Amino acid sequence: MKRILIFSALSMFMAGVNAQQKKDTVIVVTRDTTSDNKKSIVIRLGSTDSRSDTIAVPLKAKDKFKLHFTATRFDFGISTYLDKGSFTLSPENSFLERETAKSTNFGFDFLQMGYRFNKYFKIYTGAGLDWNHMRLKQNITIQKSKPTLTYVTESVEYKKNRFSSQYLRIPLAFQFRSNAYKKGNHMHFVFGPEVGFLLNGKVKQISKENGKEKFKDDYNLNPFRYGAVARLGYGGTGIYVKYYGNDVFAEGQGPSDFKNLSFGITLGL
């Protein structure tokens, strides 16, 4: 089942990437300079970077608004944390010490609704999924169904000890883009707020003694988060950074002033 879901996601991703590579298509009216009748014209489909002797027909208002399912803005990055503004954990939070290179962020959007004001500026919102994976260094197990974030130290040696969260993400993005360069690609700059709603938390452990184990719970994670996202790229590839202004854990249920920062590569802008 997992392989089927991965294959489906990759198929949607490829479709989204291909869609990103297409030029904006408009109706253009071109003078027919090859015909004996110099007054004749040809109406055809073309792109906005057609020859200078073409007249572009502006998009109608209804064409500027779009609501559609998509598969884009695939984020692959590092997920790190600020403990009272520092990347160094305080002693009381040292049990959350992690392997930085293996603490990752992954996400993508599957729904988009937007309005393009002109060829340079667009506003959109939508919905997507976002995961943060914290690869813990210590041999501990975060406990389920506790009033506050609780852990126990284990005697086993974990090959993998991953503490994860999954959120439904809803962005409000302001997108600026340049004129088209070669092959119709643009420079993109996108920024705006984003909110998230917790779907689940998960602990995944692998050890010689116990094999592979998975446990799901909310793990005192914040049920609602808010922050800001910025993206910069060319064509369909770029970089992103996300910062969430409220705590990773619910108020009074975990470390306070403990915030998430993620950054990496994004595919699809």
N, C-alpha and C positions, 0 to 999 in steps of 0.2 A: 504494500500500500504506500509506504514511504517513497519507494522508487517511482511509483505512478505520479504522486504529487510533485516530486522533484522534476520529472519529465514534463509535466503539464506546466509548471512554473517556468521552465526553460523555454518551452514552446511559446508561451505568452511573451516572455522576454524578447525572444528573437523577433516576434511580430512587432513589438514595441520599438525595438531598435531599427527595424526596417522602416517603420512609419516615421521615425525621427529623421531618416535620411532623405525623405521625399521633399521636394520643393513645394512651396505654396502654389496651388494651381488656380489660375483665373482665366476668364475669357478675354482674348485679345483680338483686336482688329488690325490686320496687316495689309499694307498696300501690295498688290500683286505686280511686281516690277518685271516679271518674266512673261506676262501675257501681252498679246498684241493690243489688247484694250487696256490702256494705261489707267482708266478710271475704275477698273474692277477691283474688288476687295475680296479677301479670304477671311472667314471667321473660323477660328480654330482654338483648341486648348493649348495654353502655353504657360510659362512661368514668369514671375515678376522680373527676372533678369534677361528677358528677351531683348531683341535689337532695339536701337533707339527709334526706329521707324514704326514701332508698335504703340498702340493706345490701350492701356490697361483699364478695364471696366472695374470700378471699385466694388468691393464686396458689399452685399446688402446687409442690413442690420441683423437679419435672422441668421446670416452666415457667420457673424462675429461671435455668437453665443453657441457653445457646444457642451453637451453632457454625454459622456460615453464611458464605457468600461475600457480599461487600458492595462498595460503592464509596463511600467516605466519607473524612473528614478530608483533604480536598484542601488542600494548603498552597501558598500563593503568597507568596514573600517575598524578602528580601535575604539573600545569603550573604556574610558577611565573615569576617575572619581576625585572630587575635591572634598577633603575633610577640613571643614572650617577654613576654606580658601587655600588649603595646601594639598599638594599631591602626596605628601607624606602622611601616613595614617597616624592618628593619636594612639597612645598605648591602649586605651579602652576599646578601640576599634581595630586593633591589630589582627583579630581573628578573621577580618575581611581582606587580609593581605592576598594579593593576586599576582599571577603571571601576566604581565602587561601585554606581551605579544600575543597571548592566547585569550585575552579578554576582548571579545569582539562585538561589533554592532552589525546587524544586517536588517534591511528593510526594503519595501517596495510599495508603490501605489497601485491600486487596482480600480479606482474610480476617480474621474476628474470632471469638474464643471468649471468652465471659464468663459471669459469675455475678452476678446482682443479689440482694443481701442484703435490701434493702428499697427503697422508692421514692426514697430519698435517696442510696444508696450502691451502687456497682457496681465490680467488678474485671474487667478484660479484657486479653487479649493477642491477638496476631494476626500478620499479615504485610502488608508493603506495599513500595512502591518509592520511592526518594528520589534526586533528582538535585541536584548542586551545579554551577553554571556560573560559572567564573571568567573574566571578560572582560579579557584582558590588554591593557595599553596599548602595550607595546613590540613591535616587529616581530621576534619571536623564534619559534623552533619548538622545543617540548619534544621530545626525542629518544626513540625507542622502544628497548626491549630494552637498556637500559644498567644497570650495577650500581648507579649512583646517579643522582639527578635531574640531567639534563644538557640544555643548550639550546644552540642556535646562533643568532647574529644574522643576520637576512636582509636583503637589499638591497631587497626589495619592500615596498610600503606596503599593510598589511592593512586592509581595510575592517572585517573581523571576525576576531578571533583569540581563540577560546574554548577553554578548558581545562576539561574536565568529568569528573565522577565519577558513577557510578551504583551505589547500594547496595540490597540487600535489607534492609529495616528490620523489626525485631521489637520492639514496645513491650510493656511491662508497665505498665498504667495503672490509677490509682485515681481513680474519677470520683465527684464529689459534685454533687448538683443540688438546687435549691430546690423548693418547692411550685410547682405550675403557675400561671402567670399567664394573661392573656387568650389565647384560642385554644389553650390547652394547652401553651404554651411554658414552658421552664424556664431558669433561670440555671445554667450549668455551670462547674465548675472541675475540671480534669483534670491530673494530674501523675504522673511516674514515670520509671523508667530506660528506656533504649532501646539496643539493640545493632544493629550493621549488618555485613553481609558484602559485600565488594566484588564487583560483577558485571563492571564494566569501566571503563576510563578512555577518554577520547576527546579528540582535538584537531580542531577544525573551523576552517578558515581560508577567507576570501574575499578575493581580491585581483584587480585588473585584469589582472595579468600571468598568474596561474595559475588564475583562476576559483575554483570551489568545490572544496575538498579536505577529506577526512576521514581520520583515522588513529586506529586503536584499539590500545590496549595497557594494561597495568596502571600504567604510568608511575610506578612506585615508590610508588604510593598504599598506604596502610595496608590490608591485607586484612581487618582486623577493627577496628571502632571501637565505643566505648561512650560513653554520655552520658546526659543527662536532658532531658525535654521537659515543658513546661507549657502548658496551654491554658485560656483564659477566654472565655466567650461566652454569648450568649442565643439560644435557639432553635437554629437550625442554623448560625449565623455567629459567629465570634469571632476572637481573635488567638492567636498561638503564639510561643514562643521555644524554641530548641534549642541546647544547648551540648554539645560532645563533649570528653571529658576526655583522650583520648589524641591523639597527633599526626596530622595529615593524611597525612603520609608515613611509610612503614615505618622502623623504627629503623635508623639508620646509612645510610639511602638518600636522605635529603632533609633539609631544614631541621628542626632539633629545636626543641621547645617552640613549635610552629606549629600552632595549633588553630582549629577552625571554630566560628563562632557564626552562627545563622540566626534570623530573626524575620519575621513578616508576618501575613497574613490566612489563616484556616482556614475552610473550608466543610464542615459536618458535624461534630457533636460526639457 
